[in-house]
Amino acid sequence: MRIRIAAILAVLALAAGCSTSDDNSSSDKSSAKASSSSTKVTTKDAYAVGCPLVNTALGAGTVARKLAAAGLGKLADAGSLSPDQKQWLNDAKDLVSASKPDDVPGSVRERVRKACAEHGQTLSNL
């Protein structure tokens, strides 16, 4: 359990760091170009971080789920993602925010599962 919570907290720190770096780079236009490629959340990041976060949260308790939902929200806001990718992150956030995954519509669960599978991630806890 402690390992799962530590993993979630690490992901949240990553998401917060990306968001903070984006804010700092926008205030300094000369460094924005140099730092933007290393601080933006990419499509690959969204799924590489988001899918394990969803999987861990689904196997953990309420506190971990709340942390995961916050992390997924940060990921959705932190990068230059397409509307589809942001929708996936919002769907994933809804999934981990629910008291039971079965409370989330099957179409949302399937979209989350399918997107993770398409990006080489499996959701063993869903």
Residue pairs with C-beta under 8 A, 6 or more apart in sequence:
1 60
1 61
4 56
4 59
4 60
4 64
5 60
5 63
5 64
5 67
7 52
7 53
7 56
8 53
8 56
8 57
8 60
8 64
8 67
8 68
8 71
9 67
11 49
11 52
11 53
11 68
11 71
12 67
12 70
12 71
12 74
14 49
15 41
15 49
15 71
15 74
15 75
15 78
16 74
17 39
18 39
18 40
18 41
18 45
18 74
18 75
18 78
18 79
19 74
19 77
19 78
21 35
21 39
22 36
22 39
22 40
22 78
24 35
25 31
25 32
25 35
25 36
25 39
26 32
40 78
40 79
40 80
41 49
41 75
41 78
41 79
41 80
41 81
42 79
42 80
43 81
43 82
43 85
44 119
45 75
45 79
46 75
46 79
46 81
46 85
46 88
46 89
47 88
47 115
47 116
47 119
47 120
47 121
48 119
48 121
49 71
49 75
50 72
50 75
50 88
50 89
50 92
50 116
51 92
51 115
51 116
51 119
51 121
51 122
51 123
52 121
53 68
53 71
53 72
53 92
53 96
54 68
54 72
54 92
54 95
54 96
54 112
54 116
54 123
54 126
55 116
55 121
55 122
55 123
55 124
55 125
55 126
56 64
56 68
56 125
57 64
57 65
57 67
57 68
57 69
57 96
58 65
58 95
58 96
58 101
58 123
58 125
58 126
59 124
59 125
60 68
65 96
65 97
66 97
68 96
69 93
69 96
69 97
72 89
72 90
72 92
72 93
72 96
73 89
73 93
75 89
76 86
76 89
76 90
76 93
81 89
88 111
88 112
88 115
91 108
91 111
91 112
92 112
94 104
94 108
95 101
95 104
95 108
95 109
95 112
95 126
98 104
101 109
101 126
109 126
112 123
112 126
113 123
113 126
116 122
116 123
